[in-house]
């Protein structure tokens, strides 16, 4: 099973492109300093290249304010975010519960 470095949805589509870009960098024997991702979706490409040390810096652009705010928070408040994630009692039942339609969540007083 492939591990994705992004918590955002649909990383598998971009991961195919990530594999191609990594092979392209290796076959051309280049070490780019920066990856510019002009149409960011799940940030899979930038995060993957950063994690594998193929690039030193990523410039990410996106039009969805929720995604760009989330990405900014990850980098600006990294320690706080990790601390909060480690304190969450994440269990499969809770995950399934919060993936219910809004109508179902309102029945149990969560919306």
C-alpha positions in Angstrom: 0.0 0.0 0.0 1.4 3.4 -1.0 1.6 6.0 1.8 0.6 9.5 0.8 2.1 12.5 2.6 -0.9 14.7 2.2 -4.0 14.6 4.3 -6.0 16.2 1.4 -8.3 14.2 -0.8 -7.4 12.4 -4.1 -3.6 12.1 -3.7 -3.5 9.0 -5.9 -4.0 11.0 -9.1 -1.1 13.3 -8.4 1.1 10.4 -7.0 1.3 9.0 -10.6 2.7 12.3 -11.8 5.0 12.4 -8.8 6.6 9.1 -9.8 7.1 10.4 -13.3 8.7 13.7 -12.1 11.0 11.8 -9.7 12.2 9.5 -12.6 12.6 12.6 -14.8 14.8 14.3 -12.2 16.9 11.1 -11.7 17.3 10.3 -15.4 18.5 13.9 -16.2 20.8 13.9 -13.2 19.5 17.3 -12.0 19.0 18.7 -8.5 16.4 21.5 -8.8 16.2 23.8 -5.8 12.6 24.7 -6.2 9.4 23.0 -7.4 6.7 25.4 -8.5 3.2 23.8 -8.4 1.0 26.4 -10.1 -2.2 24.3 -9.8 -2.0 22.7 -6.5 -4.7 20.1 -5.6 -3.5 17.8 -2.8 0.1 19.1 -2.7 1.2 15.5 -3.3 3.9 16.4 -5.8 5.5 19.2 -3.7 5.3 17.3 -0.4 6.7 14.1 -2.1 9.6 15.9 -3.7 10.4 17.7 -0.4 10.3 14.5 1.6 12.6 12.6 -0.8 15.0 15.5 -0.9 14.6 16.0 -4.6 14.0 19.7 -4.1 14.8 22.1 -1.2 11.8 24.4 -1.5 8.2 24.3 -2.9 6.1 27.2 -4.1 2.5 26.1 -4.0 -0.4 28.0 -5.6 -4.0 27.1 -5.3 -7.3 28.9 -5.7 -9.2 27.0 -3.0 -8.8 29.2 0.2 -9.4 26.2 2.5 -6.5 24.2 1.0 -4.1 27.2 0.9 -5.0 28.1 4.5 -4.5 24.5 5.6 -1.1 24.3 3.8 0.0 27.6 5.4 -1.1 26.3 8.8 0.9 23.1 8.4 4.1 25.0 7.8 3.6 28.0 10.1 2.1 26.0 13.1 3.8 22.7 12.5 4.6 21.9 16.2 1.2 22.9 17.4 -0.5 20.8 14.8 1.6 17.7 15.6 0.9 18.2 19.3 -2.9 18.4 18.6 -2.8 15.3 16.3 -0.9 13.3 18.9 -3.5 14.1 21.6 -6.5 13.0 19.4 -7.9 9.6 20.3 -8.3 8.6 16.6 -10.2 5.4 16.3 -11.8 3.8 13.3 -15.3 4.2 14.8 -14.9 7.9 15.1 -13.5 8.2 11.6 -16.6 6.3 10.3 -18.9 8.4 12.4 -17.5 11.7 11.0 -17.7 10.5 7.5 -21.5 10.2 7.7 -23.7 12.6 5.7 -24.5 15.7 7.6 -28.1 14.6 8.0 -26.9 11.5 10.0 -24.6 13.6 12.2 -27.5 15.9 13.1 -29.4 13.0 14.5 -26.8 12.5 17.2 -26.3 16.2 17.9 -23.0 16.8 16.1 -24.2 19.3 13.5 
